[in-house]
Amino acid sequence: MSNFLQALQKFKEKPRVEKKIEYRLYYDEKSGKALHYSMEELDGTYIEVDRETYVRGKIGNISVEKGKIVEKVHTLTYKLYPYCEEGTHCHESDITIVDKDGTMIWGD
């Protein structure tokens, strides 16, 4: 038997074992704060995530609650103080229009 056939026989004898890939998000169990993603088995609490979530790698604006990822949405709010003495003068009917003679004032 040739070397090629012997090598081929060895491949046929051993079944190929496919290892399941796990994408993990490790987090602080008390606060739920996301710490890091890994495919390795590390110390700590983790949840399994899909490949897309793993690739995106968001950490700063997510936490884990009841075993699920919760994304926090931060919004900015602005308030118009129409009777400020200092600030940017605006048109009376539309504060997005700057009008140096306007009586409405956008304050800080």
Secondary structure per residue as TSV (DSSP state, phi and psi in degrees):
chain	resnum	aa	ss	phi	psi
A	1	M	-	360.0	137.7
A	2	S	-	-77.6	163.7
A	3	N	H	-59.8	-37.3
A	4	F	H	-62.3	-44.5
A	5	L	H	-68.6	-34.4
A	6	Q	H	-64.9	-44.1
A	7	A	H	-63.9	-41.2
A	8	L	H	-62.7	-39.0
A	9	Q	H	-62.8	-38.7
A	10	K	H	-64.1	-39.3
A	11	F	H	-67.0	-33.7
A	12	K	H	-72.0	-30.0
A	13	E	H	-74.0	-37.6
A	14	K	S	-95.3	119.6
A	15	P	-	-70.8	142.7
A	16	R	-	-81.1	126.0
A	17	V	-	-100.3	119.6
A	18	E	-	-92.1	126.9
A	19	K	-	-90.4	130.6
A	20	K	-	-72.1	130.6
A	21	I	-	-86.6	126.2
A	22	E	-	-113.7	126.0
A	23	Y	E	-99.1	124.4
A	24	R	E	-122.6	143.8
A	25	L	E	-115.1	113.5
A	26	Y	E	-87.2	141.2
A	27	Y	E	-146.3	162.9
A	28	D	-	-77.8	122.7
A	29	E	T	-65.4	-33.7
A	30	K	T	-76.5	-47.9
A	31	S	T	-94.1	-20.9
A	32	G	-	83.3	1.6
A	33	K	B	-67.3	131.1
A	34	A	E	-70.7	133.3
A	35	L	E	-104.1	-54.5
A	36	H	E	-168.6	162.4
A	37	Y	E	-100.8	150.1
A	38	S	E	-160.1	157.1
A	39	M	S	-106.9	-0.3
A	40	E	S	-96.8	158.9
A	41	E	-	-87.1	109.3
A	42	L	-	-117.8	167.4
A	43	D	S	-71.5	141.1
A	44	G	S	125.7	174.2
A	45	T	E	-91.1	137.0
A	46	Y	E	-145.5	163.3
A	47	I	E	-124.4	152.0
A	48	E	E	-82.0	138.0
A	49	V	E	-124.9	164.9
A	50	D	-	-79.6	169.1
A	51	R	H	-61.5	-41.0
A	52	E	H	-60.4	-44.9
A	53	T	H	-63.6	-42.0
A	54	Y	H	-61.6	-44.0
A	55	V	H	-67.4	-40.1
A	56	R	H	-61.7	-39.5
A	57	G	-	64.5	29.7
A	58	K	-	-66.8	135.1
A	59	I	-	-127.9	-47.5
A	60	G	T	-60.6	-35.0
A	61	N	T	-113.2	23.4
A	62	I	E	-127.1	158.3
A	63	S	E	-145.7	171.1
A	64	V	E	-115.1	123.6
A	65	E	E	-130.5	125.0
A	66	K	T	53.7	39.6
A	67	G	T	77.5	11.4
A	68	K	E	-129.1	150.9
A	69	I	E	-78.8	131.8
A	70	V	E	-118.9	121.9
A	71	E	E	-95.2	127.3
A	72	K	-	-90.3	131.2
A	73	V	-	-106.5	121.2
A	74	H	-	-97.5	131.7
A	75	T	-	-121.0	149.4
A	76	L	-	-101.4	138.2
A	77	T	-	-123.8	142.9
A	78	Y	-	-123.5	149.1
A	79	K	-	-130.1	135.9
A	80	L	-	-91.9	125.7
A	81	Y	-	-106.7	94.3
A	82	P	T	-69.2	-14.0
A	83	Y	T	-112.2	29.7
A	84	C	-	-73.1	152.2
A	85	E	S	-91.8	-24.4
A	86	E	S	-124.4	149.7
A	87	G	S	141.9	-159.9
A	88	T	E	-98.7	126.3
A	89	H	E	-74.4	133.0
A	90	C	E	-124.8	163.2
A	91	H	-	-66.3	145.3
A	92	E	S	-62.1	-33.8
A	93	S	S	-100.5	-8.3
A	94	D	-	-150.2	108.8
A	95	I	T	-73.3	-8.8
A	96	T	T	-82.1	-6.1
A	97	I	S	-103.2	116.0
A	98	V	B	-77.8	129.0
A	99	D	-	-139.5	107.7
A	100	K	T	-63.2	-18.2
A	101	D	T	-99.4	0.8
A	102	G	-	-69.9	152.0
A	103	T	S	-90.3	-19.9
A	104	M	E	-80.9	137.0
A	105	I	E	-124.1	126.5
A	106	W	E	-87.1	110.3
A	107	G	-	-99.9	169.5
A	108	D	-	-86.8	360.0
